[in-house]
Amino acid sequence: MKFLVATASAVLFTLLKPHPASGATVPVTLDIINAVGAPDGFSRTMVTANGTYPGPLITANKGDTLVVTVNNKLTDDSMRMSTAMDFDGLFVDTANSFNEGSSFVTACPIAPNASYTYTIPLINDQTGTFWYHSQLSVQYVDGLRGALVVYDPEDPLADLYDVDDENTIWAVGDWWHNTSTSMLVTYVASGIVPVSDTGTFNGVGRFNGGPEVPFFVTNVVAGTRYRFRIINQSARNVFTMSVDSHNLTVIETDGTPTTPMTVNEIQMLAGQRYSVVLEANQPVDNYWINAPYTGGSPAVNLNQNATLARAILRYQGAPETDPTAPMSLGPAESELNALVEANLRPLVAQAAPEPDINITLNLVVTAGRAQWNVNNVSYLPPSVPTLLKILDGANSASDFNVTENTFVLPANKTVQVIFPPSDDDEAHPFHLHGNNFWLVKSNTTDVVNTANPIRRDVAGVGAEGTIVRFSTNNPGPWFFHCHIFWHFQAGLATVMASGLDEIREQVHPTQAWDALCPAYDALPANLQ
């Protein structure tokens, strides 16, 4: 299959299927294949969905059901040969938790030359901006990641924008010239987290000394308002987004509509998503879309040049050339109006319920080693998935390995998780699977807001401390981990297992799910 990589000055997303009428079944096929590509001009073999990086855009409407068939056709054993798919940010109900896609938590990976179909009803009227990626080890570092959008035909904020389609998605990500497996070996040996070679914008990037790959171009028409859906698909990097001479009005945070807030710069941790409205109200010209990033010391990887992470906003009628303005990192300090997460408010205010259970999670790295600990435990994937253990009768924390770091919780309660302030200089984007949470204290403030906090599914944990609350009225074994996947692989993860009796009552896996573990367990190590 020919590899489709963004190398032209203007490239459209590969779209699997136009979003159909609400309530429809949306069939999607993802062939997971090795393909040679060069997103930043450096050619390498990758792990891809349908041969593209990023993978094809998946779209649906509110209330639809996604039926995603994943065919594992990987052949290059220098990288992981099995795979698993996670649909980041989508709500998953208890009965369907076996289709949630978390390796060794809700299912086993898909073996080579095998297929699995994930059936995911879009519940609770959920809409917004999401993405999918491999959830096996750090496999998505090799390219297996793509955008997923659930549209709302009755969007209460629709009067703020004119265009929202496959051409208004901005997916940024970190890119690596070496394979994830080789970098993981180096990480384990040194304790130094790999530093990316490049930052990509819709699959296009540049690195120091590399070829001048044409920047991605977003075309706009003067006088038109665009809803841009920005997704940080990184395994590590923090991206800071801005557009020269233009404001950005935030209207969505991780799938939750927010009260419109106008800023000119947005910092995004790995896994986070925002929708912003940009009005094309400047003179017809070309403007830089700035996407500088941080993620470890550039001295560790001399290919890295964050200034080169960018794209072009091109007005209709402007010449097909790069902007004449210098490549900056964003607005000047005197003009800066950066987004402060703590200032975001939901479009529909809702108080965070008072907690029934309090959990404190202390995150500590073992000096000089690729090992992170949560409450003195470094997570290790079990050989038998958490969900299977529960279905087989596990009832308490003692029924799980200590290294599974599983918190057993009752159903229909509110759980408060406190991350104390830390002196770590890299914020950890903690992500809750299958659900979202009330962010009652953001890492960007010392104020606790229980009256009208935003709900999201990825929040930074770091120097100021973070507090989230989530409900267990959707029982299941839900992964709760750092979305810096190198840290996740090094143990920075927990499982929030709620309502074990309810899980056993409601979860009835298919024969196809039952077959995943025996097939995976029978594989030799080089095929896992």
C-alpha positions as CSV (number, residue, x, y, z in Angstrom):
1,M,0.0,0.0,0.0
2,K,1.3,3.4,-0.9
3,F,2.1,5.6,2.2
4,L,0.2,8.8,2.2
5,V,2.2,11.4,4.0
6,A,1.6,15.2,4.0
7,T,4.3,16.6,1.8
8,A,2.4,19.1,-0.4
9,S,1.8,22.6,0.7
10,A,-1.9,21.9,1.3
11,V,-3.2,18.5,2.3
12,L,-6.6,17.3,3.2
13,F,-7.2,14.7,5.9
14,T,-8.0,11.2,4.7
15,L,-11.7,10.8,5.7
16,L,-13.0,7.3,6.3
17,K,-16.7,8.2,6.2
18,P,-18.7,11.4,6.2
19,H,-20.7,11.7,9.3
20,P,-24.1,10.2,8.8
21,A,-27.5,10.9,10.3
22,S,-27.7,10.7,14.1
23,G,-28.5,7.3,15.5
24,A,-26.7,5.5,12.7
25,T,-24.2,2.7,12.8
26,V,-20.8,4.0,11.5
27,P,-18.6,1.1,10.1
28,V,-14.9,1.9,10.1
29,T,-12.0,-0.3,9.0
30,L,-8.5,0.3,10.2
31,D,-5.8,-1.9,8.6
32,I,-2.8,-1.6,10.9
33,I,0.2,-1.9,8.5
34,N,3.9,-1.1,8.3
35,A,4.5,1.6,5.7
36,V,7.5,3.7,4.8
37,G,7.0,7.4,5.3
38,A,8.9,10.6,5.9
39,P,6.7,13.1,7.8
40,D,9.7,15.4,8.3
41,G,11.8,14.3,5.3
42,F,13.5,11.5,7.2
43,S,12.4,8.1,5.8
44,R,11.6,5.3,8.1
45,T,9.2,2.3,8.5
46,M,6.2,3.2,10.6
47,V,3.2,1.6,12.3
48,T,0.1,3.1,10.6
49,A,-3.6,2.9,10.3
50,N,-4.5,2.5,6.6
51,G,-1.0,3.6,5.6
52,T,-1.2,7.3,6.7
53,Y,0.2,9.5,9.5
54,P,-1.8,10.6,11.2
55,G,-4.3,7.9,10.6
56,P,-7.6,8.5,8.8
57,L,-10.2,10.8,10.4
58,I,-13.1,9.0,11.9
59,T,-16.4,11.0,12.2
60,A,-19.8,10.4,13.6
61,N,-22.8,12.2,15.0
62,K,-24.2,12.4,18.5
63,G,-26.0,9.1,19.3
64,D,-24.3,7.0,16.6
65,T,-22.6,3.7,17.2
66,L,-19.0,3.3,16.0
67,V,-18.2,-0.2,14.7
68,V,-14.4,-0.2,14.2
69,T,-12.8,-3.3,12.7
70,V,-9.0,-3.4,13.4
71,N,-7.1,-5.8,11.1
72,N,-3.6,-6.4,12.4
73,K,-1.4,-6.7,9.2
74,L,1.9,-5.8,10.8
75,T,5.0,-7.6,9.5
76,D,8.0,-5.7,10.8
77,D,9.2,-7.4,14.0
78,S,11.7,-4.5,14.8
79,M,8.6,-2.9,16.3
80,R,5.6,-4.3,18.3
81,M,3.7,-6.8,16.1
82,S,0.6,-7.0,18.2
83,T,-1.7,-3.9,18.7
84,A,-4.6,-2.5,20.6
85,M,-6.8,0.5,19.9
86,D,-7.9,3.1,22.4
87,F,-10.5,5.8,21.5
88,D,-9.3,8.6,23.8
89,G,-12.0,10.5,25.6
90,L,-15.0,8.5,24.4
91,F,-17.4,7.5,27.2
92,V,-17.8,3.7,27.5
93,D,-20.6,2.2,29.5
94,T,-20.2,-0.7,31.9
95,A,-21.8,-3.3,29.6
96,N,-19.4,-2.4,26.8
97,S,-16.3,-2.0,28.9
98,F,-14.7,-5.1,27.3
99,N,-14.5,-3.0,24.1
100,E,-12.7,-0.1,25.7
101,G,-9.3,-1.2,24.3
102,S,-6.9,-0.8,27.2
103,S,-4.3,-3.5,26.9
104,F,-4.2,-5.8,29.9
105,V,-6.9,-3.8,31.7
106,T,-10.0,-4.4,29.6
107,A,-8.7,-6.7,26.9
108,C,-5.6,-8.5,25.5
109,P,-3.9,-7.0,22.4
110,I,-4.7,-8.2,18.9
111,A,-2.2,-10.7,17.6
112,P,-0.6,-10.4,14.1
113,N,-2.8,-11.6,11.2
114,A,-5.9,-11.3,13.5
115,S,-8.8,-8.9,13.6
116,Y,-11.1,-7.5,16.3
117,T,-14.1,-5.3,16.0
118,Y,-14.7,-2.6,18.7
119,T,-18.4,-1.7,19.0
120,I,-18.7,1.7,20.8
121,P,-22.2,3.2,21.2
122,L,-21.8,7.0,21.7
123,I,-23.6,7.5,25.0
124,N,-24.8,10.4,27.2
125,D,-25.2,12.7,24.1
126,Q,-21.4,13.0,24.0
127,T,-20.0,15.1,21.3
128,G,-16.6,16.8,20.6
129,T,-13.0,16.3,19.7
130,F,-11.3,13.0,20.4
131,W,-8.6,10.8,18.9
132,Y,-7.5,7.2,18.7
133,H,-4.1,5.5,19.2
134,S,-2.4,2.3,20.0
135,Q,-2.7,1.5,23.7
136,L,0.0,-1.2,23.6
137,S,3.3,-0.1,25.3
138,V,4.6,2.9,23.4
139,Q,3.5,1.7,20.0
140,Y,1.8,4.9,18.9
141,V,5.2,6.6,19.0
142,D,5.7,4.7,15.7
143,G,2.7,6.5,14.1
144,L,-0.5,4.7,15.0
145,R,-2.7,7.7,16.0
146,G,-5.5,9.7,14.3
147,A,-8.4,12.1,14.9
148,L,-12.0,11.2,15.9
149,V,-14.8,13.8,15.9
150,V,-18.3,13.4,17.1
151,Y,-20.5,16.2,15.7
152,D,-23.5,17.7,17.3
153,P,-26.3,18.6,14.8
154,E,-27.8,20.8,17.6
155,D,-24.5,22.4,18.8
156,P,-25.5,25.2,21.2
157,L,-22.4,27.2,20.0
158,A,-23.0,26.7,16.3
159,D,-23.8,30.4,15.9
160,L,-20.2,31.3,16.7
161,Y,-18.7,29.6,13.6
162,D,-19.4,29.0,9.9
163,V,-17.1,26.1,9.0
164,D,-16.4,22.9,10.9
165,D,-15.3,20.0,8.8
166,E,-12.4,17.6,8.0
167,N,-10.3,20.6,6.9
168,T,-10.5,22.4,10.3
169,I,-8.7,19.7,12.3
170,W,-5.2,20.6,13.6
171,A,-3.4,17.5,14.9
172,V,0.0,18.2,16.4
173,G,2.4,15.5,17.6
174,D,5.9,14.5,18.5
175,W,7.8,12.5,15.9
176,W,10.8,10.2,16.2
177,H,13.4,8.9,13.7
178,N,14.1,5.8,15.8
179,T,11.6,3.0,16.5
180,S,9.7,3.0,19.8
181,T,11.2,-0.4,20.7
182,S,14.8,0.7,20.3
183,M,14.2,3.9,22.2
184,L,12.5,2.0,25.0
185,V,15.6,-0.2,25.4
186,T,17.7,3.0,25.7
187,Y,15.3,4.5,28.2
188,V,15.4,1.5,30.4
189,A,19.2,1.4,30.3
190,S,19.7,5.2,31.0
191,G,16.6,6.4,32.8
192,I,16.6,9.3,30.3
193,V,13.2,9.8,28.6
194,P,13.6,9.9,24.8
195,V,13.5,13.4,23.2
196,S,11.7,13.7,19.9
197,D,13.3,14.7,16.7
198,T,10.5,16.8,15.4
199,G,7.1,18.3,16.1
200,T,4.5,17.6,13.3
201,F,1.4,19.5,12.3
202,N,-1.1,17.4,10.5
203,G,1.7,15.0,9.7
204,V,4.3,17.5,8.5
205,G,7.4,18.6,10.3
206,R,11.0,19.8,9.9
207,F,14.2,19.1,11.9
208,N,17.5,20.8,12.2
209,G,19.5,20.1,9.0
210,G,16.7,18.3,7.4
211,P,15.0,19.0,4.1
212,E,12.6,21.9,3.9
213,V,9.4,19.9,3.8
214,P,6.6,22.2,2.7
215,F,4.6,23.4,5.7
216,F,1.0,22.3,6.1
217,V,-1.4,24.9,4.8
218,T,-4.8,25.8,6.2
219,N,-6.9,27.7,3.6
220,V,-9.4,30.3,4.8
221,V,-11.7,32.9,3.2
222,A,-11.8,36.4,4.5
223,G,-14.8,37.2,6.6
224,T,-15.4,33.5,7.6
225,R,-15.3,32.0,11.1
226,Y,-13.7,28.6,11.5
227,R,-13.9,26.1,14.3
228,F,-10.5,24.5,14.5
229,R,-10.3,21.3,16.5
230,I,-6.8,21.1,18.0
231,I,-5.5,17.7,19.2
232,N,-2.2,17.1,20.9
233,Q,-1.4,13.5,19.8
234,S,2.0,13.5,21.5
235,A,3.5,10.7,23.5
236,R,5.4,13.4,25.5
237,N,5.6,16.9,24.0
238,V,3.7,20.0,25.3
239,F,2.6,22.2,22.4
240,T,1.9,25.9,22.6
241,M,-0.5,27.0,19.9
242,S,-1.1,30.5,18.4
243,V,-1.8,32.2,15.1
244,D,0.0,35.4,14.1
245,S,-2.4,38.5,14.3
246,H,-5.4,36.3,15.2
247,N,-7.3,35.5,18.4
248,L,-8.6,32.1,19.3
249,T,-12.0,31.7,21.1
250,V,-12.1,28.5,23.1
251,I,-15.5,26.7,23.0
252,E,-14.6,23.1,23.8
253,T,-12.3,21.3,26.2
254,D,-11.8,17.6,25.8
255,G,-15.3,17.0,24.5
256,T,-17.0,19.4,26.9
257,P,-18.6,22.7,25.6
258,T,-17.1,25.6,27.4
259,T,-18.2,29.2,27.9
260,P,-16.5,31.1,25.0
261,M,-13.1,32.6,26.1
262,T,-10.9,34.6,23.8
263,V,-7.2,34.2,24.1
264,N,-4.2,34.3,21.7
265,E,-2.2,31.4,23.0
266,I,-3.0,27.9,24.2
267,Q,-0.7,25.4,25.9
268,M,-1.7,21.8,25.4
269,L,-0.4,18.7,27.2
270,A,-0.2,15.3,25.6
271,G,-3.7,13.9,25.0
272,Q,-5.5,17.3,25.5
273,R,-8.0,18.7,22.9
274,Y,-9.5,22.2,22.4
275,S,-11.9,23.6,19.9
276,V,-11.3,27.2,19.0
277,V,-13.0,29.7,16.8
278,L,-10.8,31.8,14.5
279,E,-12.3,34.6,12.5
280,A,-10.5,35.4,9.3
281,N,-10.6,39.1,9.8
282,Q,-7.1,40.2,8.9
283,P,-5.7,41.5,5.5
284,V,-5.4,38.8,2.8
285,D,-2.0,37.3,3.3
286,N,-0.2,34.3,4.7
287,Y,0.2,34.0,8.5
288,W,2.2,31.6,10.7
289,I,0.3,29.1,12.8
290,N,2.9,28.6,15.6
291,A,3.2,25.2,17.3
292,P,6.4,25.3,19.3
293,Y,6.9,22.4,21.8
294,T,8.8,21.3,24.8
295,G,9.6,17.8,25.9
296,G,13.0,17.2,27.4
297,S,16.3,19.0,26.7
298,P,17.1,19.7,23.1
299,A,20.7,19.0,23.9
300,V,19.8,15.3,24.1
301,N,18.6,15.4,20.5
302,L,20.3,17.9,18.2
303,N,17.7,17.3,15.5
304,Q,15.1,19.2,17.6
305,N,14.1,22.7,16.8
306,A,10.8,23.7,18.2
307,T,10.7,26.9,16.1
308,L,10.2,24.7,13.0
309,A,6.9,23.3,14.4
310,R,4.3,25.3,12.5
311,A,1.9,25.6,9.6
312,I,0.5,28.4,7.4
313,L,-2.9,30.1,7.5
314,R,-3.5,31.2,3.9
315,Y,-6.2,33.5,2.9
316,Q,-7.9,33.0,-0.4
317,G,-6.2,35.4,-2.8
318,A,-2.8,35.3,-1.0
319,P,0.3,34.1,-2.9
320,E,1.3,30.5,-2.4
321,T,4.4,31.4,-0.4
322,D,5.6,31.2,3.2
323,P,4.6,34.2,5.4
324,T,7.1,37.0,5.3
325,A,6.9,37.5,9.1
326,P,9.7,35.9,11.1
327,M,9.1,32.4,12.7
328,S,8.3,33.3,16.3
329,L,7.3,31.2,19.2
330,G,4.0,33.1,19.5
331,P,2.7,36.5,20.7
332,A,5.2,39.0,22.2
333,E,5.1,39.2,26.0
334,S,3.4,42.7,25.8
335,E,0.6,41.2,23.7
336,L,0.2,37.8,25.4
337,N,-3.2,36.7,26.4
338,A,-2.6,33.0,27.2
339,L,-5.3,30.6,28.2
340,V,-5.3,29.8,31.9
341,E,-7.0,26.5,32.4
342,A,-8.4,27.5,35.8
343,N,-10.4,30.3,34.1
344,L,-12.3,28.0,31.8
345,R,-16.0,27.4,32.7
346,P,-18.5,24.9,31.3
347,L,-21.2,26.1,29.0
348,V,-23.7,24.6,31.4
349,A,-22.6,25.1,35.0
350,Q,-22.7,22.1,37.3
351,A,-21.3,21.9,40.8
352,A,-18.9,19.1,41.5
353,P,-20.6,16.6,43.9
354,E,-19.1,16.3,47.4
355,P,-16.7,13.4,47.6
356,D,-17.6,10.1,49.3
357,I,-14.0,8.7,49.0
358,N,-10.7,10.5,49.0
359,I,-7.5,9.1,47.4
360,T,-4.1,10.8,47.4
361,L,-1.7,9.9,44.6
362,N,2.0,10.7,45.2
363,L,4.1,10.5,42.0
364,V,7.8,9.8,42.5
365,V,10.5,8.8,40.0
366,T,13.2,6.4,40.9
367,A,16.4,8.4,40.4
368,G,18.4,7.2,37.3
369,R,15.9,4.5,36.3
370,A,13.0,4.2,33.9
371,Q,10.7,3.7,36.9
372,W,7.8,5.9,38.1
373,N,5.8,5.1,41.2
374,V,2.3,6.0,42.3
375,N,2.1,5.6,46.1
376,N,5.3,3.6,46.0
377,V,4.0,1.2,43.4
378,S,5.2,1.1,39.8
379,Y,2.5,-0.3,37.5
380,L,3.2,-3.4,35.5
381,P,0.6,-4.9,33.1
382,P,-0.8,-8.2,34.4
383,S,-0.8,-11.3,32.2
384,V,-4.5,-11.7,32.9
385,P,-6.5,-8.5,32.1
386,T,-8.1,-6.7,35.1
387,L,-11.6,-7.1,33.6
388,L,-11.1,-10.9,33.2
389,K,-10.0,-11.2,36.8
390,I,-13.2,-9.3,37.9
391,L,-15.4,-11.5,35.8
392,D,-13.7,-14.5,37.3
393,G,-14.6,-13.3,40.8
394,A,-11.9,-10.8,42.0
395,N,-13.5,-8.8,44.8
396,S,-10.9,-6.8,46.6
397,A,-7.5,-5.2,46.1
398,S,-5.8,-8.3,47.4
399,D,-7.1,-10.2,44.4
400,F,-4.9,-8.2,42.1
401,N,-1.1,-8.1,42.0
402,V,0.3,-5.2,44.0
403,T,2.0,-4.0,40.8
404,E,-1.5,-3.6,39.1
405,N,-2.0,-0.6,41.4
406,T,-5.8,-1.3,41.3
407,F,-8.1,0.8,43.5
408,V,-11.3,-1.1,44.3
409,L,-14.2,1.3,44.6
410,P,-18.0,1.0,45.3
411,A,-20.5,1.9,42.6
412,N,-22.5,5.2,42.6
413,K,-20.0,7.2,44.7
414,T,-18.0,10.4,44.1
415,V,-14.2,9.9,44.3
416,Q,-11.9,12.7,44.9
417,V,-8.3,12.3,43.8
418,I,-5.7,14.6,45.2
419,F,-2.3,15.0,43.5
420,P,-0.1,17.0,46.0
421,P,2.2,19.7,44.6
422,S,5.4,18.3,43.3
423,D,8.8,19.8,42.4
424,D,8.9,17.8,39.1
425,D,9.6,20.2,36.2
426,E,7.4,18.3,33.7
427,A,3.7,18.4,34.2
428,H,2.1,14.9,34.0
429,P,-1.1,14.8,31.9
430,F,-3.3,12.3,33.8
431,H,-6.0,10.7,31.7
432,L,-9.1,8.8,32.8
433,H,-10.4,6.2,30.4
434,G,-14.1,5.7,29.6
435,N,-15.2,8.7,31.6
436,N,-14.3,12.3,32.5
437,F,-13.8,14.2,35.7
438,W,-14.5,17.5,37.4
439,L,-11.3,19.5,37.5
440,V,-11.9,21.2,40.9
441,K,-8.3,22.4,41.2
442,S,-6.2,23.0,38.2
443,N,-2.5,22.8,38.2
444,T,-2.6,26.5,37.0
445,T,-4.1,27.9,40.2
446,D,-4.2,27.6,44.0
447,V,-8.0,28.0,44.0
448,V,-10.4,25.1,44.5
449,N,-13.5,25.6,42.4
450,T,-16.4,23.2,43.2
451,A,-19.2,25.5,42.0
452,N,-18.7,25.3,38.2
453,P,-15.5,23.5,37.3
454,I,-14.9,22.2,33.8
455,R,-15.0,18.6,33.0
456,R,-12.3,17.0,31.0
457,D,-10.4,13.7,30.7
458,V,-6.8,14.9,30.7
459,A,-5.4,17.3,33.3
460,G,-1.9,18.4,34.2
461,V,-0.4,17.2,37.5
462,G,2.6,19.2,38.8
463,A,4.0,22.0,40.9
464,E,0.7,23.6,42.0
465,G,-1.1,20.4,42.8
466,T,-4.3,19.1,41.1
467,I,-7.6,17.8,42.4
468,V,-10.2,15.9,40.3
469,R,-13.5,14.2,41.2
470,F,-15.2,11.5,39.2
471,S,-18.3,9.4,39.6
472,T,-18.4,5.7,39.8
473,N,-22.0,5.5,38.5
474,N,-20.5,4.0,35.4
475,P,-18.7,0.9,36.9
476,G,-15.7,-0.6,35.2
477,P,-12.0,-1.1,35.4
478,W,-10.9,2.3,34.1
479,F,-7.3,3.1,33.4
480,F,-6.0,6.3,35.0
481,H,-2.5,7.1,33.9
482,C,0.0,9.6,32.7
483,H,-0.3,10.4,29.0
484,I,3.4,10.8,28.6
485,F,3.6,7.3,27.4
486,W,7.2,6.8,28.3
487,H,6.2,7.5,31.9
488,F,3.1,5.3,31.5
489,Q,5.4,2.5,30.3
490,A,7.7,3.1,33.3
491,G,4.8,2.6,35.8
492,L,3.0,5.9,36.1
493,A,-0.5,4.3,36.0
494,T,-3.3,3.1,38.2
495,V,-6.7,1.3,37.6
496,M,-9.8,2.7,39.1
497,A,-12.0,-0.5,39.4
498,S,-15.5,0.4,40.5
499,G,-18.6,-1.6,41.1
500,L,-17.2,-5.1,40.8
501,D,-20.6,-6.8,41.4
502,E,-22.2,-4.5,38.8
503,I,-19.5,-5.3,36.3
504,R,-20.2,-9.0,36.7
505,E,-23.9,-8.4,36.2
506,Q,-23.7,-6.3,33.1
507,V,-20.6,-7.3,31.2
508,H,-21.0,-10.2,28.8
509,P,-18.0,-10.3,26.4
510,T,-18.2,-11.8,23.0
511,Q,-16.4,-15.0,21.8
512,A,-14.1,-12.7,19.8
513,W,-13.0,-11.0,23.0
514,D,-12.6,-14.3,24.8
515,A,-10.2,-15.4,22.0
516,L,-7.9,-12.4,22.3
517,C,-5.9,-13.6,25.3
518,P,-5.3,-17.2,24.3
519,A,-4.1,-16.0,20.9
520,Y,-1.8,-13.3,22.4
521,D,-0.4,-15.6,25.1
522,A,0.5,-18.2,22.5
523,L,2.7,-15.8,20.6
524,P,6.5,-15.9,20.8
525,A,8.0,-12.7,22.3
526,N,8.9,-11.2,18.9
527,L,5.3,-11.3,17.8
528,Q,3.8,-9.8,20.9
